[in-house]
Amino acid sequence: MPKKRRNNGRNKKNRGHTKPVVCDNCSRYVPKDKCIKKFVVRDLIDVSSREDIAAVSAYKKEGQQVYIPKLYHKLTYCVSCAIHARIVRVRSRIKRRVTKIPRRR
């Protein structure tokens, strides 16, 4: 039987078993090395609200900006949800061998 991928769709390499994680979209249990991971860094407050908070802040000094924290969250998806949400795409057999990460826009 021919193999579709060199790594069999996993990142396990000499580990017998990996713990399952829960897909954030459909709650399916997926092995941690097989799931698609996406790290999201977002502002806790949108830009217009941030300007309003900075204007009325008691901690703001002359020439300083108000620090508003960011939201850090690691999302894990199963393969079918990642394809459906267009986080990863289906690639041809030749393009599947390319392991270089594409440039961000």
N, C-alpha and C positions, 0 to 999 in steps of 0.2 A: 504494500500500500504506500503510495507516495506521500511525502510530508508536504504540508502547505507552507509551513514556516520553519526556519532553522531552529528557533527557540520554542516551537510548539505553542506559541502565543503566551508564553510565561517568562518570568525572569527568575526562575528558581535556582538553577545551576548548583547541583550537589547538595540540595536540601531535600529531605524526604517529604516534608509536609509544611505548609504555611498556614497561619491562622486565617480564618475567613473574616472579611469586613462586609459591612452592609452597604449596598448601593443607596446613594442619597436620593435617587429618583423613584425606584420601584421596590426598595427594601429587599432585594435579592441578596443572598449570601454568595460572595465571590471570593476566591483566594486572593490574598493581599498582593501577591506578585502578578496576578492576572488583571486586576482591576485597573482602570484608567484613572490616574490621579490628576487633580487640577487644584492649584493653590491660588486662592482668591484673596486679594488685598483691596479692600474698599474703604472709602471714607465713611465714618459713622454718621456724619451729617452732610447733607448736600451743600452745594456752594452758596446758594442764597441764604440759607439758614446760618451758615458759618459766618458770613459777613454780619448778620444781625447779632449773633452771639459775641463776635469780636467788638462790636460797637458798644455794647452795654457791659462788657466784662470788667470786673473790679480788679482783676489781676494784671491787666494790660499796662505795661509801662511805656514810656515814650520811645518810639522806634522799635518796639518788640512786637512780635506776632503771637497770637494766642495759639497754643498747641492743642489740637483736638485729636483724640486718638483714632486710630484706624481699626478696622475689623479684619482680622486674619482668620481664614477658614480653609481647611483642606477638604475638598470634595472628592469623593470616590464614586465611580460609576462602573456598572457592569458594561460589558462590551456592547450589548444591544442598545442600551440607553445612551451610551456615548456616541454611537453611530447615529441614532435617532435625533439626538440634540446637536449633531454636527460638531462635536468636540474632536472626534477623529473621523477620518474618511476612509472609504474603501479604496484600496490602491491596486493597480495591476500587478501581475506577477513580477515584472521587472522592477517596478518602482517600490515593491515591498522590500527589496534588498537594501534600499537606501536608508541608513540609520541616522543620517545627519538631521539634526533638528532644524526646521525651517526658521527663517528670520522673522522676528516680530515686526509688526507695522507700527 
